[in-house]
Amino acid sequence: MANKVQCELCPTECVLEDYQVGGCRVRINKGGVLYSLVYGKPCAVAVDPIEKKPFFHFLPATTAFSIATAGCVLGCKFCQNWQISQAKPEETDNKDLMPDEVIRQAIFYNCRTITYTYTEPAVFYEYMYDTAKIAKNFDLKNAMHTCGYINEKPLKELTKYMDAADVDLKAFTEDFYSRICGGRLKPVLESLVLLKKQGVWLEITNLVIPTLNDDMNKIKAMCKWIAGNLGADVPLHFSRFFPYYKLKDLPPTPLETLKDARNTAMNAGLKYVYLGNLRSETENTYCPGCKKLLIERIGYNVRQNNINNAKCNFCGTVISGIWS
């Protein structure tokens, strides 16, 4: 059929007949042209602390204007936002918010950053791209929380306007990605390398799920890969799993497992390793040089910050990140 079209946005690369919608639920082929069904139609809009994304080395104690639309490129069985990520645009409560209005509202609410988050921002690529481009003219930063499941060409184009990315590295095996997420690991690793190469500030989140991706040997391999391919100063957030969506039969992650994961990461050479979804001193940033407390966090609140001009106030060690 002449009007067939292949989507080149994510590694799934759906081939769509006329009027067929892609697996992400938000792109449709009309007469051989792909259209977004969610442009300017976010279903989630909020002002968040940047720490919630989570970004710990990117403009601490500032706020982010956060937007998301329906849809996702993956189908993770543990998704915490499945009500919108696994929904069609006609099933969500959408707002009319075009890019220039996103900018206006971000400025109105004194946000330093616009974050593309909650669902997978690759699905609303054109909306994110246009918004990010305008944001640059108003001295606003752009950040995304992404699964990294996007092809090289669109990602490279996006990095011209993206200041920071927190990438969900969901596990370190192809089996996990295939069985639990409906995707592949390799493209995510390629995205991480590309983001780093293009100078986008990078942080990584790994949700530790009991019995599925909590093997310390695999976690060690993942951490060594991060240190070797991205650098020891990329912050890694291990996040505690709670039973959600299609994995309600599993228990929350034991605290011991998370502590083991953190120790494994530190032993692999990573300098900044955090534990999320729980309250502890592992949310704080410590100097890798003198080991003193630099940023004290309780939840999403920053209690103190001892970093000046990207250096430790106590010993002068350079602390990687975007601090101003």
C-alpha positions in Angstrom: 0.0 0.0 0.0 1.4 3.3 -1.1 0.6 5.3 2.0 2.6 3.0 4.4 5.1 4.9 6.5 7.8 3.9 8.9 8.3 5.9 12.1 12.0 6.6 12.8 11.7 8.1 16.2 12.3 5.2 18.5 14.0 1.8 18.0 10.7 0.0 17.6 10.3 1.7 14.2 6.6 1.0 13.7 5.5 0.5 10.1 2.0 2.0 9.9 -0.8 1.6 7.4 -2.9 4.6 6.5 -4.7 5.9 9.6 -2.9 3.4 11.8 -1.6 4.6 15.2 1.9 3.6 16.4 2.6 1.4 19.5 3.3 4.6 21.5 -0.4 5.5 21.0 0.3 9.1 20.0 1.5 9.0 16.4 -0.8 8.4 13.4 -0.2 7.9 9.7 -2.5 10.1 7.6 -1.9 9.7 3.9 1.7 8.8 4.3 2.5 11.6 6.7 3.1 11.0 10.4 1.2 13.3 12.8 1.5 13.8 16.6 -1.8 13.4 18.5 -0.5 15.1 21.6 1.2 18.3 20.3 0.4 21.1 22.8 -1.9 18.7 24.7 -0.2 17.8 28.0 -2.2 15.6 30.5 0.2 16.5 33.4 1.4 20.0 34.3 3.0 20.8 37.6 5.7 23.0 39.3 8.1 20.6 41.0 11.4 20.8 43.0 14.2 19.8 40.6 15.2 17.2 43.2 12.0 15.3 42.4 13.1 14.4 38.8 15.6 13.3 40.4 18.4 15.8 39.6 20.9 16.2 42.5 23.7 18.0 40.6 21.6 20.3 38.5 20.5 23.7 39.9 19.7 22.4 43.4 16.8 24.0 45.4 15.2 25.5 42.2 11.8 24.6 40.7 11.0 23.0 37.3 7.9 23.5 35.2 7.0 19.9 34.4 4.9 18.7 31.5 3.9 15.3 30.1 1.5 13.9 27.5 -0.2 10.5 27.2 1.8 7.6 25.7 5.1 5.8 26.0 7.6 3.9 23.8 7.9 1.1 26.3 5.4 -1.0 28.3 7.2 -1.5 31.7 5.2 -3.8 34.0 6.3 -1.7 37.0 5.4 1.8 35.7 4.4 4.3 38.4 2.6 6.5 35.9 0.9 3.8 33.9 -2.5 5.6 34.0 -1.1 8.1 31.6 1.9 6.4 30.0 -0.1 3.4 28.9 -3.1 5.5 27.9 -4.3 6.9 24.6 -4.6 10.7 24.3 -8.4 10.4 24.2 -8.4 8.6 27.5 -6.5 11.4 29.5 -7.6 14.8 30.7 -5.6 17.0 28.4 -4.9 20.8 28.6 -4.3 23.2 25.7 -0.8 24.4 26.3 1.2 25.4 23.3 5.0 25.9 23.6 4.9 29.7 24.0 2.3 29.3 26.8 4.6 26.7 28.5 7.4 29.3 28.5 5.0 32.0 29.8 3.8 29.9 32.7 7.4 28.7 33.6 8.5 32.3 33.9 5.3 33.3 35.8 6.0 30.6 38.4 9.7 31.5 38.6 10.9 28.2 37.3 14.6 28.0 36.2 13.9 24.8 34.1 11.3 23.2 32.0 11.3 19.4 32.5 9.8 16.9 30.1 8.9 14.1 32.5 6.3 11.7 34.1 5.8 9.7 30.8 8.4 9.2 28.1 9.1 12.6 26.5 10.2 11.0 23.2 6.5 10.4 22.5 5.9 14.1 22.4 9.2 14.8 20.7 8.0 17.7 18.4 6.2 19.4 21.3 9.3 19.1 23.5 11.7 20.2 20.8 9.8 23.3 19.9 9.3 24.2 23.6 13.0 23.7 24.4 14.1 25.8 21.4 11.9 28.8 22.6 13.0 28.3 26.2 16.6 28.9 25.3 15.7 32.5 24.2 14.3 33.2 27.7 17.3 31.9 29.6 15.4 28.8 30.8 17.1 25.4 31.0 15.6 22.3 29.6 15.8 18.9 31.3 14.1 15.5 30.6 13.6 12.3 32.5 13.7 9.7 29.8 14.0 5.9 29.3 16.6 6.7 26.6 14.7 4.6 24.1 15.1 6.9 21.1 17.0 6.7 17.8 20.3 8.5 17.4 19.3 11.1 14.8 16.3 12.7 16.7 18.2 12.5 20.0 21.2 14.2 18.5 19.0 17.0 17.1 17.3 17.4 20.5 20.7 17.7 22.4 21.2 21.1 20.8 18.6 22.5 23.3 18.7 20.0 26.2 20.8 20.9 29.2 20.2 17.8 31.3 18.8 14.3 31.2 18.0 11.8 33.9 17.9 8.4 32.1 16.2 5.3 33.5 18.7 2.5 33.0 16.1 -0.1 34.0 18.4 -3.1 34.2 21.6 -4.4 32.6 20.3 -7.4 30.7 18.5 -7.7 27.4 16.3 -10.3 29.0 14.9 -7.8 31.5 14.2 -5.2 28.8 12.5 -7.8 26.6 10.4 -9.5 29.2 9.6 -6.6 31.6 9.7 -3.5 29.3 9.0 -4.7 25.8 12.2 -3.1 24.5 16.0 -3.5 24.2 18.9 -2.5 26.3 21.4 -1.7 23.6 19.7 1.5 22.2 19.5 2.9 25.8 23.2 2.4 26.3 23.8 4.1 22.9 21.6 7.1 24.0 23.6 7.4 27.3 26.9 7.6 25.4 25.5 10.1 22.9 24.1 12.4 25.6 27.4 12.4 27.4 29.3 13.0 24.2 27.0 16.0 23.3 27.7 17.6 26.6 24.2 17.1 28.1 24.4 16.9 32.0 23.6 13.3 32.8 22.2 11.5 35.8 21.0 7.9 35.9 18.2 6.2 37.8 17.9 2.5 38.4 14.8 1.1 40.0 15.9 -2.0 42.0 13.2 -4.6 41.7 13.4 -7.7 43.9 14.1 -11.0 42.0 14.2 -9.1 38.6 17.2 -6.9 38.5 18.7 -7.0 42.0 21.6 -9.4 41.2 24.7 -7.7 42.6 26.9 -9.1 39.8 24.7 -7.5 37.2 24.6 -4.3 39.2 28.4 -4.4 39.4 28.7 -4.9 35.7 26.3 -1.9 35.1 28.3 0.4 37.4 31.6 -0.6 35.8 30.0 0.1 32.4 28.9 3.6 33.6 32.3 4.4 35.1 34.1 3.2 31.9 31.8 4.7 29.3 30.3 7.8 30.9 32.7 8.6 33.7 32.9 8.1 37.5 31.2 11.5 38.2 27.8 10.6 36.7 25.4 10.6 39.6 23.5 7.3 40.0 20.2 7.1 41.8 19.1 3.6 43.0 15.4 3.8 43.6 13.3 1.7 45.9 10.6 -0.4 44.2 7.0 -0.4 45.5 4.4 -2.8 44.1 2.7 -1.1 41.1 0.7 -1.8 38.0 1.5 -5.4 36.8 4.0 -6.2 39.5 1.8 -6.0 42.6 2.9 -9.5 43.7 6.5 -8.4 44.5 7.5 -6.9 47.8 9.1 -3.5 48.2 12.9 -3.5 47.8 14.6 -4.4 51.1 16.8 -1.6 52.4 19.7 -4.0 52.7 19.6 -4.6 48.9 19.7 -0.9 48.2 22.6 -0.4 50.6 24.4 -3.3 48.9 23.8 -1.7 45.5 25.2 1.6 46.7 28.3 -0.1 48.1 28.7 -2.0 44.9 28.5 1.2 42.9 31.0 3.0 45.1 33.4 0.1 44.9 33.1 0.2 41.1 34.5 3.8 41.3 31.3 5.9 41.1 31.6 9.0 43.1 28.0 10.1 43.6 25.5 7.3 44.5 22.1 8.0 46.0 19.2 6.0 47.3 15.7 7.2 46.4 12.1 6.5 47.6 13.4 6.4 51.2 14.5 8.9 53.7 18.2 8.6 54.7 21.6 10.3 54.6 22.1 8.6 51.3 20.1 11.5 49.7 23.0 13.8 50.6 26.0 14.8 48.5 29.4 14.3 50.0 32.7 15.5 48.7 34.7 12.7 47.0 37.9 14.4 48.2 37.4 15.3 51.9 34.2 13.3 52.5 32.5 16.3 54.1 28.7 17.0 53.7 28.1 19.3 50.7 24.4 19.2 50.1 22.0 18.1 52.8 18.6 16.9 51.5 15.6 15.9 53.4 13.1 14.6 50.9 13.0 17.2 48.1 14.2 20.0 50.5 17.8 21.3 50.4 18.9 22.1 54.0 22.4 23.3 53.2 24.6 23.7 50.2 28.4 23.9 50.6 29.3 24.1 46.9 30.6 27.4 45.5 31.7 27.9 41.9 31.4 24.1 41.4 33.9 23.4 44.2 33.8 22.0 47.7 33.8 24.8 50.2 36.1 22.8 52.5 38.8 21.4 50.3 38.3 22.9 46.8 37.6 19.6 45.0 35.7 20.2 41.8 32.2 18.8 42.0 30.7 17.9 38.7 27.3 19.3 37.8 25.4 22.4 36.7 25.3 24.6 39.8 24.2 28.0 38.5 
